[in-house]
Amino acid sequence: MAKTPDYFQGKTLFITGAASGIGKATADVFAREGANVVATDIDEAGAASVAQSVQHAGGSGLALCCDVTDRSDVDKAVAAAMDRFGSIDFLFNSAGSAIKRAKFLDIDEKLWDKTYDLNVKGTFHCMQAVIPHMLENEKGVIVNMASNATRTGGAAKSPHYASAKGAVHTLTIGVGREFAGQGVRCLSLSPSAVDTPFQHISSQEMLKASINGNPMNRMGYPDEIAELVLFTCSDACEFINADTLYVTGGAKA
Ligand SMILES: NC(=O)c1ccc[n+]([C@@H]2O[C@H](COP(=O)([O-])OP(=O)(O)OC[C@H]3O[C@@H](n4cnc5c(N)ncnc54)[C@H](O)[C@@H]3O)[C@@H](O)[C@H]2O)c1
């Protein structure tokens, strides 16, 4: 919850990967608070349907097709968001994936590059495109998606992804520290398994193991992450910066 009533009313959130899972849930939560939501995704129809539900919830929604790995796509989407709403107050970099599960010796160069392009370069592109606008306003919050996999190393299932999320985490620290004095915060969230289409690449055994290994005996829900995005973007605790927040139900692996 924000400290100031109606804190999000009329403020603008730019989400990548908004068509599904955590991005979609975050669009719903910000719409509930009366925010403008720019829903971007490579899934154009999915983004359009999210923007539509933002409208139904009383917020203003804008759907844009945007591949975060393509810098010119990102620049165009940011320009369109600025044209429509005049500012971007919050950036939520949710687009990301492990692409496919692989043990370390099975990772080929194509999988490695694809994983880093999407998770690391995509986050880099969006931050570099949005930060100048935040600096003009002397205010802004960036929330990046890291992962609890940065602690486990994704051993035997996704070390390519875990290491890419490690890079996202490190970039978050650098950006958060560089711009803290100019009103821009940057932090990341590091969940363990969350019940979204992301997990469609996991085998039944993997899913069972991650649920059984969790003291809460379940995966996280996307709306639990979305509420944390809202909290960290709010004025409730502006001291959260250049760090990651683990959301795991107590799971360590
Ligand atoms: N679900 C989990 O268990 C989990 C755990 C830790 C971290 N994460 C991270 O959370 C974030 C959100 O994951 P999710 O669970 O909502 O996944 P999801 O698969 O439900 O949604 C990901 C979205 O990203 C979009 N996307 C893929 N490539 C894109 C690209 N090049 N440009 C723009 N959009 C693109 C997809 O179309 C999809 O809508 C990801 O960064 C993921 O790595 C997820």
The ligand as a MOL file (V3000), in Angstrom:
LIG
                    3D

  0  0  0     0  0            999 V3000
M  V30 BEGIN CTAB
M  V30 COUNTS 44 48 0 0 0
M  V30 BEGIN ATOM
M  V30 1 N 7.2530 -17.7830 -13.1490 0
M  V30 2 C 8.3460 -18.0410 -12.4500 0
M  V30 3 O 8.4970 -19.1320 -11.8460 0
M  V30 4 C 9.4050 -16.9900 -12.3170 0
M  V30 5 C 10.2980 -17.0890 -11.2210 0
M  V30 6 C 11.3160 -16.1410 -11.1080 0
M  V30 7 C 11.4160 -15.1170 -12.0500 0
M  V30 8 N 10.5430 -15.0680 -13.0860 0 CHG=1
M  V30 9 C 10.6910 -13.9820 -14.0640 0
M  V30 10 O 9.5040 -13.2080 -14.0290 0
M  V30 11 C 9.2990 -12.5930 -15.3030 0
M  V30 12 C 7.8840 -12.8420 -15.7630 0
M  V30 13 O 7.7010 -14.2290 -15.9510 0
M  V30 14 P 6.2570 -14.9060 -16.0140 0
M  V30 15 O 6.2760 -15.9890 -15.0320 0
M  V30 16 O 5.2110 -13.8700 -15.9520 0 CHG=-1
M  V30 17 O 6.3500 -15.5430 -17.4940 0
M  V30 18 P 5.2680 -15.6590 -18.6520 0
M  V30 19 O 5.8520 -16.6400 -19.6010 0
M  V30 20 O 3.9230 -15.8910 -18.1020 0
M  V30 21 O 5.2910 -14.1980 -19.3200 0
M  V30 22 C 6.4030 -13.7140 -20.0200 0
M  V30 23 C 5.9190 -12.7140 -21.0700 0
M  V30 24 O 7.0850 -12.1800 -21.7370 0
M  V30 25 C 6.7640 -12.0610 -23.1100 0
M  V30 26 N 7.9880 -12.0330 -23.9160 0
M  V30 27 C 8.7870 -13.0760 -24.2530 0
M  V30 28 N 9.7820 -12.6450 -25.0450 0
M  V30 29 C 9.6080 -11.3120 -25.2030 0
M  V30 30 C 10.3170 -10.3210 -25.8990 0
M  V30 31 N 11.4030 -10.6150 -26.6380 0
M  V30 32 N 9.8820 -9.0320 -25.8310 0
M  V30 33 C 8.7690 -8.7340 -25.1110 0
M  V30 34 N 8.0550 -9.6380 -24.4240 0
M  V30 35 C 8.4670 -10.9180 -24.4710 0
M  V30 36 C 5.8930 -13.2840 -23.4100 0
M  V30 37 O 5.1540 -13.1030 -24.6160 0
M  V30 38 C 5.0300 -13.3390 -22.1680 0
M  V30 39 O 3.8480 -12.5850 -22.3200 0
M  V30 40 C 10.3750 -13.1680 -16.2250 0
M  V30 41 O 11.4320 -12.2360 -16.3180 0
M  V30 42 C 10.8290 -14.4250 -15.5060 0
M  V30 43 O 12.1500 -14.7660 -15.8530 0
M  V30 44 C 9.5360 -15.9730 -13.2380 0
M  V30 END ATOM
M  V30 BEGIN BOND
M  V30 1 1 1 2
M  V30 2 2 2 3
M  V30 3 1 2 4
M  V30 4 1 4 5
M  V30 5 2 4 44
M  V30 6 2 5 6
M  V30 7 1 6 7
M  V30 8 2 7 8
M  V30 9 1 8 9
M  V30 10 1 8 44
M  V30 11 1 9 10
M  V30 12 1 9 42
M  V30 13 1 10 11
M  V30 14 1 11 12
M  V30 15 1 11 40
M  V30 16 1 12 13
M  V30 17 1 13 14
M  V30 18 2 14 15
M  V30 19 1 14 16
M  V30 20 1 14 17
M  V30 21 1 17 18
M  V30 22 2 18 19
M  V30 23 1 18 20
M  V30 24 1 18 21
M  V30 25 1 21 22
M  V30 26 1 22 23
M  V30 27 1 23 24
M  V30 28 1 23 38
M  V30 29 1 24 25
M  V30 30 1 25 26
M  V30 31 1 25 36
M  V30 32 1 26 27
M  V30 33 1 26 35
M  V30 34 2 27 28
M  V30 35 1 28 29
M  V30 36 1 29 30
M  V30 37 2 29 35
M  V30 38 1 30 31
M  V30 39 2 30 32
M  V30 40 1 32 33
M  V30 41 2 33 34
M  V30 42 1 34 35
M  V30 43 1 36 37
M  V30 44 1 36 38
M  V30 45 1 38 39
M  V30 46 1 40 41
M  V30 47 1 40 42
M  V30 48 1 42 43
M  V30 END BOND
M  V30 END CTAB
M  END
